[in-house]
Amino acid sequence: MTASRPPSQERSGPTLLGRFPVPEPLSSLRGYRRGWLGADLLAALTLLVIAVPEQLATSRLAGMPPITGLYTFIAGAVAFGFLGASPQLSVGADSTIAPLFATGIAHLAPTGSSDYVALVALVAVVVGALVALVGLLGMGWIANFLSAPIITGFLAGVAVIIVVHQLPDLLGLRPASGSTVHRVTEVVRHLGHTSVTTFVIGAAVFAVVLTAERIDAKLPGALAGLAASTVVVWAAHLEHHGVAVLGTVAHHAPTVGLSHLSWSALGQVFPLAGVVALVVVSQTAATTRAFADQGGYPVDVNRDFIGVGASGVLAGLFGAFATNASPARTAAVASAGGRSQAAGLVAAAAVVLVVPSAGLLTDVPLATLAAILIFVATRIFHVDALAAVLRFDRWEFGLAVVTLLTVALVGVEQGIGVAVGLAILDRTRRSAHPRSYVLGRIDGTTSWEPLGHRDHPVAVPGVVVVQLVAPIYYANADHVRADIKAALADAPGPTSLLVLDADAISDIDFTGTRMLRALLDDLDRARVTVAVARAVGEAPRSLSRSGLGARIGADHIFGTVDEAVTALHGRRDGTGDSRTGDGVPPRA
C-alpha cells in the first residue's frame, strides 16, 4: 500500500534509562509529504462518518451518556495520534470491551447513576495505566498469551452478549437485566408486546448498513441509517407512538478529574480493569500487526500500547470510558488510503465541532443504535474462523466453544479466566504427550528420516533410532519412557542398539534425568547399547550434571545419527558392558 515505507518489522524504538521506550510525539507525521494530504483527508472523512454513529451506539452499550462516546473517540484519536506508532490504527470506544466493564460495574452501582459513571471513568484510567505500563516495560508478549481459537471463542461470546443486550431496544420492549439467560427469557416472555414500528426501523437500518458494506466498505451506511431514521421519527412524531428515542443529549464541556478516586474504589475495580486491559492489549497487538503487514510499515507494538493506554487515561479523566484499538475503523482508514495519524486527528477535530450540535440527536431511535451494534456483533462473531478451527483440531474447537459459552452465559471475567486456564491446560496436555518418531536410513545416503517418510527410509536390522521432539520434564517423563519401550517392542527383530536423536530436546529436568537413568538400567539388563546423537543446547549440560553423560560414555555421544550407527552397529569388545557394545551382533 505504501511503497515509500520500509518493510514491516518489529522494532522497539529508543529507550529511557536503557529500558523504557520513549514515546516520540507525532511519529507517524515525521517526514510527512504533501502528496499524503488528500488520502489522509479522505480517510478522516471516512472515519468521521463511521465513528459518530458507532461511538454513540457504543456509549449506549456501555451504559454511559451518549456524549461520552464522542469524548472517548476524541481522547483516543488525540492521545494515540501524539504517542502511538502505527500510522493507521484508530483508537476510541469499542464494542468488544464495553459490555465487559458495563457488566462488571453494574454489580457495584446502578447503571446510569452518577456512581456508575464515576466508576466507569475510574476503570478507564486504570485500564489505560495498565496498558501503558505493558508498553513501557516492553511486555508486548502478553498479547500472545491467548491462542487464536480461544480469542475467536471469546469474541464470539462478546458478540452474543451485545446482541442479547440490544434485543429489547430492537423490539421496543422494556430493558431487562441480569444474566444472559435471564435476559433472553424476559425477551421471549414479552415478545407479544413487540413494537412493530420500532422493529421495522431497526431492521431497515440494519439492512442499510449491511447493503452499504457489501457495495463498498467506504459507504457511510451507519450514518445514513442514523440520519434517515432520525428524520422519519421526528417528522412522524413516532416517539408518541411507542418508538423509544435517545432523548436529551447533554453536550456541555466535560468535567476533568476523578470524583470517586479512593483506595476502596481502586480495589473494587482493579480486577475488572485487569481483565479489560488484557483484552485491549490482545486486540491492539493483533490489529496493529495485521495492518502493518498489509501496509508495509514497521511495527512497534509497545509504543502502540503506550498510545492506547494514554488515550484511556485521558478519556477517564474527562469522564468518558475505556478505549481500545478498533479493527473495523482501522480497516476503514487503510481502505481509504490513510497514510498517517493526521486522519485520526482531523476526524477528532471534526467531532469536537459536532459536540455542540449533539442536541440534534434527541430523536435518534434506540432501535437504530441497537441495529448498528448488532451489525458490529455479526462482524466479531467469526463463524468461518470457528469452522476453520473445527476442521483443524476438534480439541482446540472445544476450547473455543467452552470459552464462548462461559463468556456469554456466565460472565466476561470468568470467561477470560477459563480461557487462560484452558490455554495453559491445552499447552500442558500437548507437552505432556509429545510426539516421537522411529527413524530409518534413506537408501544410499547418510540421512535418517521417520519411517513412512516420502523418501522411503528403511530401518536397519538390530537398530532402533528414536527421535524425541520435546524437552523431557516431569510431566512427560513417563510418557517418553513408554514411547521408547514401545519402539523397542515394535522392532521387527532383536534390538542391540538404541540411538536417541536429541536434536529437538531443548532441555532435560531432574525428573527427566531420573527417568533416563532407570531406562538405562532396563536396557543394560536387556543387553541393548545406548547412544545419543545431535544433543544441543541444555540437553548435553543436563546429561553432564546428572552423571548420565559419563554413564553413557563420551564415545557413545555423536554429532549425527549415522555416525552413531556406523560406529556402534556390529562393534563388540567382550567386556559385557552394554554401553560398549556387548551383545551387538556382527554387521552383515
VOGU-3710 file (C-alpha; in Angstrom, 3 decimals, decimal comma):
1> mtasrppsqe> 0,000/0,000/0,000  2,769/2,436/0,899  5,820/1,820/-1,172  7,577/4,732/0,491  7,583/2,958/3,851  10,078/0,248/4,846  9,005/-3,399/5,054  7,012/-4,355/8,127  9,171/-5,444/11,040  9,080/-5,475/14,811
11> rsgptllgrf> 11,106/-2,709/16,430  11,388/-1,389/19,927  12,367/2,249/19,366  14,567/4,353/21,650  14,655/3,551/25,316  14,549/5,564/28,506  17,288/4,716/31,025  18,244/1,851/28,719  14,939/0,078/29,247  11,688/2,001/28,796
21> pvpeplsslr> 10,597/3,026/25,274  10,452/6,799/24,811  7,211/7,907/23,109  8,126/10,049/20,132  5,321/12,623/19,684  3,583/12,559/16,300  5,999/9,938/14,973  3,645/8,961/12,137  3,845/12,556/10,839  7,638/12,500/10,635
31> gyrrgwlgad> 8,702/13,102/7,038  5,138/13,996/6,065  4,669/14,549/2,335  2,278/16,899/0,611  1,054/14,015/-1,528  -0,307/12,250/1,553  -2,738/15,065/2,421  -5,535/14,083/0,036  -5,520/10,450/1,187  -5,452/11,470/4,864
41> llaaltllvi> -8,377/13,876/4,426  -10,406/11,175/2,668  -9,546/8,730/5,456  -10,564/11,359/8,055  -13,952/11,839/6,374  -14,461/8,066/6,161  -13,506/7,684/9,810  -15,817/10,523/10,854  -18,971/9,147/9,219  -18,295/5,701/10,684
51> avpeqlatsr> -17,230/6,843/14,139  -20,083/9,183/15,090  -22,923/6,625/14,960  -20,684/3,832/16,213  -19,441/5,803/19,221  -23,000/6,840/20,129  -24,120/3,215/19,923  -21,160/2,016/21,973  -21,858/4,569/24,703  -25,358/3,083/24,902
61> lagmppitgl> -23,810/-0,385/25,218  -21,511/0,913/27,956  -24,457/2,356/29,901  -22,929/5,822/29,629  -24,354/9,196/28,496  -24,284/9,372/24,676  -21,921/12,345/24,557  -19,225/10,363/26,386  -18,870/8,127/23,321  -17,771/11,168/21,311
71> ytfiagavaf> -15,418/12,255/24,120  -13,899/8,761/24,118  -13,237/8,951/20,384  -11,640/12,393/20,691  -9,400/11,231/23,556  -8,428/8,079/21,679  -7,579/9,843/18,430  -5,641/12,686/20,059  -3,610/10,665/22,587  -2,764/7,885/20,159
81> gflgaspqls> -2,056/10,371/17,366  0,577/12,002/19,572  2,105/8,940/21,238  1,308/5,858/19,130  3,478/4,395/16,393  1,023/2,905/13,888  0,063/5,404/11,149  -3,360/3,806/10,590  -4,607/2,467/13,932  -7,915/4,004/15,078
91> vgadstiapl> -8,496/4,186/18,836  -11,695/5,057/20,693  -14,810/3,470/22,180  -15,064/-0,196/21,236  -17,988/-2,596/21,427  -15,701/-5,504/22,369  -14,816/-4,112/25,786  -17,936/-2,019/26,506  -20,021/-4,965/27,767  -17,052/-6,150/29,843
101> fatgiahlap> -16,801/-3,105/32,086  -20,529/-2,312/31,865  -21,467/-5,710/33,281  -18,766/-5,530/35,958  -19,614/-2,011/37,148  -23,349/-2,808/37,149  -22,630/-5,068/40,137  -21,183/-2,088/42,012  -23,596/0,724/41,104  -26,912/1,156/39,247
111> tgssdyvalv> -26,358/1,589/35,517  -26,568/5,258/34,522  -26,203/6,597/38,068  -23,560/9,155/38,959  -21,681/6,468/40,898  -21,767/4,198/37,834  -20,438/6,944/35,543  -17,666/7,795/38,015  -16,596/4,149/38,397  -16,573/3,621/34,617
121> alvavvvgal> -14,265/6,638/34,281  -12,025/5,224/37,024  -11,881/1,882/35,184  -10,819/3,750/32,030  -7,920/5,377/33,869  -6,773/2,121/35,487  -7,083/0,172/32,219  -5,154/2,884/30,390  -2,416/2,914/33,024  -2,059/-0,888/32,862
131> valvgllgmg> -1,898/-0,955/29,058  0,640/1,887/29,005  2,710/0,073/31,649  2,772/-3,036/29,456  4,230/-0,889/26,685  6,724/0,908/28,930  8,038/-2,395/30,291  8,270/-3,903/26,806  5,853/-6,678/27,732  4,101/-6,958/24,384
141> wianflsapi> 4,496/-10,729/24,552  1,475/-10,774/26,892  -0,669/-10,237/23,808  0,315/-13,678/22,536  -0,726/-15,466/25,707  -4,171/-16,451/24,447  -4,358/-18,734/21,435  -6,213/-17,719/18,270  -9,042/-20,268/18,794  -9,638/-19,038/22,344
151> itgflagvav> -9,684/-15,397/21,214  -12,149/-16,381/18,479  -14,395/-18,011/21,088  -14,046/-15,020/23,405  -15,071/-12,534/20,697  -17,999/-14,747/19,714  -19,149/-14,769/23,341  -18,926/-10,971/23,473  -20,963/-10,816/20,251  -23,694/-12,898/21,906
161> iivvhqlpdl> -23,728/-10,501/24,879  -24,028/-7,485/22,559  -26,964/-8,986/20,656  -28,812/-10,084/23,794  -28,361/-6,652/25,402  -29,734/-4,906/22,300  -32,788/-7,107/21,697  -35,146/-5,065/23,948  -34,260/-1,820/22,140  -34,612/-3,503/18,748
171> lglrpasgst> -38,048/-4,905/19,610  -39,334/-1,945/21,594  -39,500/-3,885/24,865  -38,681/-2,814/28,392  -34,976/-3,252/29,140  -34,056/-6,430/31,011  -31,210/-7,046/33,437  -29,365/-9,972/34,939  -27,650/-12,892/33,247  -27,731/-13,592/29,528
181> vhrvtevvrh> -30,174/-16,472/30,032  -32,487/-14,294/32,131  -32,412/-11,502/29,551  -33,299/-13,904/26,735  -36,061/-15,414/28,843  -37,530/-11,974/29,512  -37,443/-11,088/25,813  -39,196/-14,337/24,876  -41,845/-13,825/27,582  -42,705/-10,350/26,298
191> lghtsvttfv> -42,491/-10,947/22,546  -46,213/-10,308/22,326  -45,571/-6,674/23,297  -43,133/-6,054/20,449  -43,456/-2,639/18,817  -43,747/-3,395/15,114  -42,791/0,166/14,171  -39,667/0,028/16,328  -38,644/-3,319/14,898  -39,185/-2,122/11,309
201> igaavfavvl> -36,956/0,896/11,950  -34,200/-1,291/13,406  -34,460/-3,889/10,657  -34,355/-1,186/7,983  -31,254/0,419/9,482  -29,548/-2,981/9,733  -30,384/-3,641/6,063  -28,983/-0,237/5,044  -25,708/-0,818/6,933  -25,354/-4,355/5,571
211> taeridaklp> -26,113/-3,319/1,975  -23,715/-0,374/2,126  -20,900/-2,575/3,379  -21,481/-5,164/0,678  -21,442/-2,496/-2,038  -18,401/-0,633/-0,695  -16,993/-0,646/2,826  -16,340/3,106/2,462  -20,044/3,909/2,162  -21,407/5,523/5,371
221> galaglaast> -24,271/3,088/5,852  -24,452/3,579/9,625  -24,520/7,375/9,322  -27,131/7,244/6,546  -29,312/4,881/8,586  -28,977/7,060/11,682  -29,827/10,276/9,819  -32,742/8,796/7,874  -34,345/7,056/10,849  -33,976/10,183/12,997
231> vvvwaahleh> -35,675/12,344/10,369  -38,525/9,821/9,991  -39,106/9,654/13,753  -39,004/13,452/14,056  -41,261/14,118/11,087  -43,869/11,483/12,005  -43,670/12,125/15,774  -43,141/8,407/16,250  -41,866/8,897/19,788  -45,557/9,459/20,644
241> hgvavlgtva> -46,403/6,078/19,106  -44,167/3,881/21,218  -40,801/4,384/19,460  -38,134/4,946/22,133  -35,609/7,671/21,308  -32,264/8,761/22,687  -33,769/11,809/24,373  -31,987/14,925/25,550  -28,254/14,682/24,971  -26,146/16,755/27,334
251> hhaptvglsh> -23,440/18,414/25,273  -21,658/20,674/27,699  -17,900/20,628/28,095  -16,672/17,583/30,029  -15,587/17,898/33,631  -11,981/16,997/34,322  -10,909/14,725/37,174  -11,996/11,618/39,075  -14,800/12,098/41,598  -14,665/8,606/43,138
261> lswsalgqvf> -10,914/8,100/43,476  -10,093/6,181/46,663  -8,193/3,067/47,691  -11,506/1,314/48,260  -12,772/2,169/44,768  -9,466/1,119/43,220  -9,679/-2,213/44,995  -13,201/-2,723/43,672  -12,409/-2,014/40,026  -8,838/-3,313/39,731
271> plagvvalvv> -9,691/-6,981/38,929  -12,183/-5,869/36,276  -9,687/-3,377/34,871  -7,083/-6,136/34,603  -9,451/-8,258/32,506  -10,317/-5,341/30,227  -6,632/-4,408/29,890  -5,788/-7,961/28,777  -8,436/-7,731/26,049  -7,193/-4,284/24,980
281> vsqtaattra> -3,594/-5,497/24,783  -4,568/-8,568/22,745  -6,812/-6,672/20,327  -4,381/-3,781/19,915  -1,463/-6,080/19,128  -3,475/-8,155/16,680  -4,833/-5,074/14,901  -1,584/-3,148/14,631  0,345/-6,184/13,377  -2,317/-7,181/10,844
291> fadqggypvd> -2,487/-3,751/9,205  1,271/-3,226/9,356  1,677/-6,447/7,372  -0,792/-5,148/4,781  0,621/-1,622/4,667  4,304/-2,496/4,737  5,311/-0,211/7,606  7,288/-1,041/10,784  5,580/-2,406/13,886  6,287/-1,005/17,332
301> vnrdfigvga> 3,610/-2,689/19,399  4,950/-1,435/22,737  4,743/2,181/21,577  1,198/1,480/20,398  0,363/0,188/23,875  1,650/3,458/25,324  -0,557/5,425/22,914  -3,672/3,334/23,586  -3,021/3,406/27,334  -2,589/7,189/27,358
311> sgvlaglfga> -5,859/7,558/25,447  -7,682/5,532/28,117  -6,261/7,664/30,910  -7,244/10,851/29,053  -10,760/9,552/28,348  -11,277/8,606/32,002  -10,051/11,983/33,248  -12,669/13,632/31,023  -15,482/11,449/32,368  -15,608/9,024/29,426
321> fatnaspart> -14,794/5,319/29,259  -12,033/2,870/28,321  -10,545/2,973/24,819  -9,366/0,214/22,532  -7,947/-0,242/19,052  -10,741/-0,808/16,540  -10,121/-3,332/13,735  -13,181/-2,050/11,821  -12,236/1,638/11,932  -8,591/0,844/11,245
331> aavasaggrs> -9,705/-1,098/8,176  -11,704/1,939/7,069  -8,639/4,179/7,381  -6,489/1,680/5,495  -9,034/1,162/2,715  -9,342/4,944/2,278  -5,557/5,138/1,856  -4,756/6,906/5,138  -1,016/7,464/5,449  -0,618/8,890/8,960
341> qaaglvaaaa> -2,357/9,742/12,212  -3,329/13,057/10,611  -6,512/11,239/9,542  -7,462/10,453/13,147  -6,520/13,925/14,386  -8,598/15,647/11,690  -11,561/13,352/12,451  -11,227/14,153/16,168  -11,199/17,889/15,405  -14,374/17,456/13,363
351> vvlvvpsagl> -16,056/15,586/16,230  -15,134/18,476/18,555  -17,110/20,722/16,200  -20,012/18,234/16,196  -20,316/18,116/20,008  -22,122/21,488/20,349  -24,739/20,183/17,906  -25,341/16,983/19,859  -28,777/18,293/20,850  -29,924/17,351/17,355
361> ltdvplatla> -29,574/13,688/18,367  -32,641/13,806/20,626  -34,850/11,921/18,153  -32,360/9,153/17,313  -34,348/5,912/17,787  -32,813/3,424/20,185  -33,633/0,728/17,619  -31,183/2,429/15,237  -28,332/2,219/17,716  -29,310/-1,377/18,532
371> ailifvatri> -29,227/-2,285/14,830  -25,763/-0,727/14,422  -24,432/-2,645/17,434  -25,984/-5,913/16,274  -24,299/-5,389/12,919  -20,987/-4,867/14,725  -21,631/-8,081/16,675  -22,043/-10,038/13,439  -18,599/-8,841/12,446  -16,860/-10,142/15,569
381> fhvdalaavl> -18,686/-13,493/15,598  -16,392/-15,218/13,112  -18,261/-18,338/12,015  -15,688/-19,037/9,305  -12,871/-18,898/11,853  -14,692/-21,309/14,175  -15,276/-23,663/11,225  -11,573/-23,482/10,320  -10,617/-24,378/13,903  -13,049/-27,320/13,822
391> rfdrwefgla> -11,530/-28,621/10,597  -8,041/-28,281/12,042  -8,479/-29,764/15,518  -11,581/-30,777/17,482  -9,869/-30,228/20,820  -8,996/-26,599/20,010  -12,531/-26,117/18,672  -13,809/-27,403/22,010  -11,661/-24,820/23,814  -13,148/-22,068/21,645
401> vvtlltvalv> -16,713/-23,244/22,297  -16,183/-23,536/26,061  -14,750/-20,001/26,102  -17,692/-18,731/24,029  -20,276/-20,304/26,318  -18,534/-19,181/29,515  -18,290/-15,568/28,333  -21,876/-15,499/27,037  -23,617/-17,394/29,828  -21,500/-16,938/32,957
411> gveqgigvav> -19,553/-13,704/32,608  -16,721/-11,997/30,815  -14,287/-12,066/33,721  -14,974/-15,755/34,277  -14,637/-16,288/30,539  -11,184/-14,730/30,500  -10,189/-16,852/33,496  -11,462/-20,000/31,832  -9,747/-19,023/28,578  -6,385/-18,536/30,276
421> glaildrtrr> -6,798/-21,759/32,233  -7,750/-23,680/29,089  -4,795/-22,235/27,189  -2,410/-23,427/29,909  -4,177/-26,784/30,148  -4,025/-27,260/26,381  -0,305/-26,484/26,220  0,392/-28,731/29,226  -1,601/-31,547/27,608  0,411/-31,232/24,419
431> sahprsyvlg> 3,787/-31,072/26,126  2,891/-33,987/28,423  2,224/-36,206/25,396  4,965/-35,239/22,932  5,357/-36,939/19,594  8,238/-39,295/18,959  9,351/-40,900/15,725  11,218/-44,059/14,806  13,782/-43,230/12,115  15,165/-45,210/9,219
441> ridgttswep> 18,055/-44,632/6,827  17,362/-43,351/3,318  18,971/-45,812/0,926  22,321/-44,686/-0,471  22,631/-41,725/1,917  23,632/-40,916/5,476  20,285/-39,247/6,133  17,721/-40,588/8,578  14,013/-39,733/8,461  10,850/-41,024/10,175
451> lghrdhpvav> 9,618/-44,343/8,816  6,890/-43,650/6,275  8,633/-40,510/5,002  8,201/-39,816/1,281  11,876/-40,703/0,652  11,183/-44,261/1,891  13,702/-44,642/4,740  14,360/-48,207/5,856  15,007/-49,485/9,382  18,430/-51,030/9,955
461> pgvvvvqlva> 18,082/-54,538/11,460  19,060/-54,629/15,116  18,959/-50,821/15,417  16,169/-48,596/16,749  16,541/-44,825/16,324  14,023/-42,740/18,272  13,636/-39,018/17,700  12,055/-37,058/20,564  10,570/-33,650/19,735  10,098/-32,053/23,140
471> piyyanadhv> 12,009/-31,287/26,333  11,982/-34,153/28,797  10,498/-32,963/32,088  8,361/-34,108/34,984  5,050/-34,003/33,087  6,127/-36,157/30,147  8,974/-38,307/31,515  6,841/-41,439/31,924  5,260/-40,903/28,502  8,689/-40,608/26,853
481> radikaalad> 9,898/-43,783/28,567  6,765/-45,635/27,406  7,281/-44,409/23,828  10,886/-45,602/23,767  9,951/-49,027/25,148  7,102/-49,277/22,634  9,535/-48,523/19,801  11,834/-51,302/21,021  8,927/-53,729/21,405  7,653/-52,945/17,877
491> apgptsllvl> 11,026/-53,561/16,216  10,829/-56,489/13,732  13,705/-58,369/15,354  16,020/-58,334/18,394  17,428/-54,866/19,097  21,051/-54,417/20,051  21,455/-50,643/19,593  19,183/-47,771/20,623  20,069/-44,297/19,326  18,292/-41,311/20,852
501> dadaisdidf> 18,135/-38,444/18,358  18,196/-35,482/20,752  18,207/-32,632/18,234  14,734/-31,413/19,327  15,252/-31,965/23,084  15,786/-28,408/24,330  16,418/-29,422/27,948  16,022/-32,227/30,494  14,939/-31,571/34,080  15,821/-33,584/37,192
511> tgtrmlrall> 12,790/-35,869/36,835  13,733/-36,469/33,215  17,259/-37,488/34,139  15,939/-39,925/36,763  13,707/-41,484/34,133  16,637/-41,840/31,731  18,754/-43,434/34,460  16,044/-46,031/35,117  15,696/-46,611/31,356  19,446/-47,222/31,066
521> ddldrarvtv> 19,196/-49,777/33,871  16,461/-51,610/31,957  18,459/-51,520/28,729  21,595/-52,783/30,492  19,645/-55,821/31,628  18,328/-56,291/28,095  21,894/-56,005/26,720  20,992/-53,065/24,474  23,667/-50,467/23,703  22,607/-46,811/24,028
531> avaravgeap> 23,940/-43,849/22,074  22,895/-40,201/21,883  23,071/-38,169/18,675  22,764/-34,452/17,913  22,380/-33,301/21,530  22,449/-29,491/21,594  21,686/-26,608/23,930  20,824/-27,503/27,515  20,443/-31,242/26,847  24,170/-32,168/26,938
541> rslsrsglga> 24,651/-29,970/30,007  21,772/-31,742/31,744  23,293/-35,115/30,886  26,652/-33,977/32,234  25,309/-32,500/35,502  23,293/-35,638/36,235  26,195/-38,015/35,553  24,326/-39,619/32,655  26,865/-38,308/30,173  29,629/-40,255/31,922
551> rigadhifgt> 27,468/-43,345/32,212  26,535/-43,333/28,532  30,146/-42,591/27,661  31,731/-39,839/25,595  32,410/-42,392/22,853  28,658/-43,031/22,646  27,684/-39,387/22,037  27,742/-38,419/18,356  27,158/-35,481/16,079  24,801/-37,375/13,767
561> vdeavtalhg> 22,605/-40,470/13,869  24,509/-42,080/11,023  27,824/-41,634/12,836  26,357/-43,415/15,876  25,018/-46,345/13,850  28,180/-46,666/11,771  30,441/-46,599/14,846  28,444/-48,955/17,084  26,455/-51,313/14,913  28,450/-54,550/14,729
571> rrdgtgdsrt> 31,038/-53,412/17,332  31,858/-55,985/20,021  34,582/-55,812/22,661  33,529/-58,608/25,007  33,539/-56,539/28,166  29,916/-57,294/28,971  29,182/-53,557/29,317  26,153/-52,761/27,207  27,273/-49,223/26,598  30,436/-50,513/24,851
581> gdgvppra> 28,601/-52,827/22,534  28,314/-56,177/24,346  25,718/-58,305/22,674  25,759/-56,467/19,352  25,896/-58,988/16,503  28,478/-58,584/13,735  27,342/-56,360/10,889  26,377/-58,232/7,740
//
